[in-house]
């Protein structure tokens, strides 16, 4: 899985650099309280983009799923009827397909649509490496894990020079561990503020 992750990352980086020469990619650095990442949003068509990001941040898994996966006696002794998040911090690779479905109507009413501003729907695949830092010891043995799901979001370039980038998206995803031995459905919500490094309006 590490080789697959590295090959995917290399392919996206090469594509981003090639399209950057044609002014078809928007580069930004984004952060929030528990996350930091560099992103490249590649224009596929007038209304759709491929959003790729490399970062370091927080993830979570379900206590019930950890109970099933590790099958330790101390898990069996504790109540698992209440799902509590087990937080970890790790490097990740995030790829999204976005369709900015309201762009034409936004332009008709005079709203700013530059720098890929507007409402979007799409799909997201997020791949974490093994945790670098954990809040609970139960998470420490975990290796790579993945989330795949549908998203709905809003992105807006703000400020006098349109260099600040506000982004919020949410949706539902399925979470799996590195060898796909369990799946869990969970909601997702993400917000960030970023700075546009380069990209056409």
C-alpha positions as CSV (number, residue, x, y, z in Angstrom):
1,X,0.0,0.0,0.0
2,X,2.9,2.3,0.6
3,X,4.1,1.8,-3.0
4,X,0.6,2.6,-4.3
5,X,0.4,5.7,-2.2
6,X,3.8,6.9,-3.4
7,X,3.0,6.2,-7.1
8,X,-0.3,8.1,-6.8
9,X,1.5,11.0,-5.2
10,X,4.2,11.1,-7.8
11,X,1.7,11.0,-10.6
12,X,-0.3,13.8,-9.2
13,X,2.8,15.9,-8.6
14,X,4.0,15.4,-12.1
15,X,0.6,16.3,-13.5
16,X,0.4,19.4,-11.4
17,X,3.8,20.6,-12.4
18,X,3.0,20.0,-16.1
19,X,-0.3,21.9,-15.9
20,X,1.2,24.7,-13.8
21,X,3.2,25.6,-16.9
22,X,-0.1,26.0,-18.8
23,X,-1.7,28.1,-15.9
24,X,-4.3,25.4,-15.3
25,X,-3.5,24.7,-11.7
26,X,-4.0,26.7,-8.5
27,X,-1.5,26.1,-5.8
28,X,-2.2,27.0,-2.1
29,X,-1.2,26.4,1.4
30,X,-4.0,25.8,3.9
31,X,-4.4,25.2,7.6
32,X,-6.7,25.0,10.6
33,X,-6.2,24.1,14.2
34,X,-5.5,20.4,13.6
35,X,-4.3,20.3,10.0
36,X,-1.9,21.8,7.5
37,X,-1.5,20.9,3.9
38,X,-0.3,22.1,0.5
39,X,-2.8,21.7,-2.3
40,X,-2.9,21.8,-6.1
41,X,-6.3,22.3,-7.8
42,X,-6.2,21.2,-11.4
43,X,-8.8,22.5,-13.9
44,X,-10.3,19.6,-15.8
45,X,-13.0,21.6,-17.5
46,X,-14.9,24.8,-17.1
47,X,-16.8,23.5,-14.1
48,X,-14.7,20.6,-12.7
49,X,-11.4,20.3,-11.0
50,X,-9.1,17.6,-9.5
51,X,-8.0,18.7,-6.0
52,X,-4.8,17.1,-4.6
53,X,-3.3,17.8,-1.2
54,X,-0.4,16.6,0.9
55,X,-0.5,17.3,4.5
56,X,-0.2,16.4,8.2
57,X,-3.1,16.4,10.5
58,X,-5.6,14.6,12.7
59,X,-7.7,11.6,11.9
60,X,-10.0,9.4,13.9
61,X,-11.3,5.9,14.0
62,X,-14.2,4.3,15.8
63,X,-13.6,2.5,19.2
64,X,-16.0,-0.2,18.0
65,X,-14.0,-0.9,14.9
66,X,-10.7,-1.0,16.9
67,X,-12.4,-3.5,19.2
68,X,-13.2,-5.7,16.3
69,X,-9.8,-5.3,14.7
70,X,-7.4,-5.7,17.7
71,X,-9.6,-8.1,19.6
72,X,-7.9,-7.5,22.9
73,X,-9.3,-8.5,26.3
74,X,-9.3,-5.0,27.7
75,X,-11.5,-3.9,24.8
76,X,-13.9,-6.7,25.6
77,X,-14.1,-5.4,29.2
78,X,-15.0,-1.9,28.4
79,X,-18.4,-0.7,27.1
80,X,-18.4,-0.3,23.4
81,X,-22.0,0.7,23.0
82,X,-20.9,4.4,22.9
83,X,-18.7,5.3,19.9
84,X,-15.8,7.5,21.0
85,X,-13.3,8.9,18.5
86,X,-9.7,7.7,18.8
87,X,-7.6,10.6,17.5
88,X,-4.3,10.2,15.8
89,X,-2.0,12.6,13.8
90,X,-0.3,11.4,10.6
91,X,0.9,12.5,7.1
92,X,-1.8,12.0,4.5
93,X,-2.6,12.3,0.8
94,X,-6.0,13.7,-0.1
95,X,-7.5,13.7,-3.6
96,X,-10.9,15.1,-4.6
97,X,-13.0,15.4,-7.7
98,X,-15.0,18.6,-7.6
99,X,-17.8,19.9,-9.8
100,X,-18.7,23.6,-9.3
101,X,-22.3,23.2,-10.3
102,X,-23.5,26.7,-9.7
103,X,-20.8,28.6,-11.5
104,X,-23.0,29.9,-14.4
105,X,-25.7,31.2,-12.1
106,X,-23.1,32.8,-9.8
107,X,-21.6,34.6,-12.8
108,X,-25.1,35.8,-13.9
109,X,-25.8,37.4,-10.5
110,X,-22.3,39.0,-10.4
111,X,-20.7,36.8,-7.7
112,X,-17.0,36.3,-7.8
113,X,-16.1,32.8,-9.3
114,X,-12.3,33.3,-9.8
115,X,-9.8,31.0,-8.0
116,X,-12.4,28.2,-8.1
117,X,-14.8,30.1,-5.9
118,X,-18.3,28.7,-5.4
119,X,-20.4,25.7,-4.4
120,X,-19.2,22.2,-5.4
121,X,-20.1,18.5,-5.1
122,X,-17.7,15.6,-5.6
123,X,-15.9,12.6,-4.2
124,X,-12.9,12.4,-1.9
125,X,-10.3,9.7,-1.2
126,X,-8.0,10.4,1.8
127,X,-5.1,8.1,2.7
128,X,-3.3,8.3,6.0
129,X,0.1,6.7,6.7
130,X,0.8,5.0,10.1
131,X,0.2,7.4,13.0
132,X,3.1,9.6,14.0
133,X,1.4,10.7,17.2
134,X,-1.6,9.2,19.1
135,X,-3.9,10.2,21.9
136,X,-4.7,6.6,22.8
137,X,-2.4,3.7,23.0
138,X,-4.9,1.5,21.2
139,X,-4.3,3.4,18.0
140,X,-0.5,3.0,18.0
141,X,-0.4,-0.5,16.2
142,X,-2.6,0.8,13.3
143,X,-1.0,1.1,9.9
144,X,-2.4,2.9,6.9
145,X,-6.1,3.8,6.7
146,X,-8.4,5.3,4.1
147,X,-11.6,7.2,3.8
148,X,-13.7,7.4,0.7
149,X,-16.9,9.4,0.4
150,X,-19.1,12.0,-1.2
151,X,-18.7,15.7,-0.4
152,X,-20.6,18.9,-0.7
153,X,-18.6,22.1,-0.1
154,X,-18.0,25.8,-0.6
155,X,-14.8,27.6,-1.5
156,X,-14.2,31.3,-1.7
157,X,-11.2,33.6,-2.5
158,X,-11.5,36.6,-0.2
159,X,-9.5,39.8,0.5
160,X,-8.6,42.8,-1.6
161,X,-6.2,40.7,-3.7
162,X,-8.2,37.5,-3.6
163,X,-5.3,35.6,-2.1
164,X,-7.0,34.2,1.0
165,X,-8.9,31.0,0.4
166,X,-11.8,29.9,2.7
167,X,-13.0,26.4,2.3
168,X,-15.6,24.2,4.0
169,X,-16.9,20.8,3.0
170,X,-18.8,18.0,4.6
171,X,-20.3,14.7,3.6
172,X,-20.3,11.0,4.5
173,X,-17.5,8.5,4.0
174,X,-16.6,4.9,4.6
175,X,-13.4,4.4,6.7
176,X,-11.2,1.3,6.3
177,X,-8.0,0.1,7.8
178,X,-4.9,-0.7,5.8
179,X,-5.8,-4.3,4.9
180,X,-9.6,-3.6,4.5
181,X,-10.5,-5.9,7.4
182,X,-13.2,-3.5,8.6
183,X,-15.4,-0.7,7.3
184,X,-17.3,2.0,9.1
185,X,-19.6,4.8,7.9
186,X,-19.1,8.2,9.4
187,X,-19.8,11.8,8.7
188,X,-17.0,14.2,7.8
189,X,-16.7,18.0,8.1
190,X,-13.6,20.1,7.3
191,X,-12.9,23.8,7.2
192,X,-9.7,25.7,6.4
193,X,-8.2,29.0,5.6
194,X,-5.4,29.2,3.0
195,X,-3.2,31.4,1.0
196,X,-3.1,31.1,-2.8
197,X,0.5,30.8,-4.0
198,X,-0.2,30.9,-7.7
199,X,-2.9,30.3,-10.2
200,X,-5.0,32.1,-12.8
201,X,-8.2,33.9,-11.9
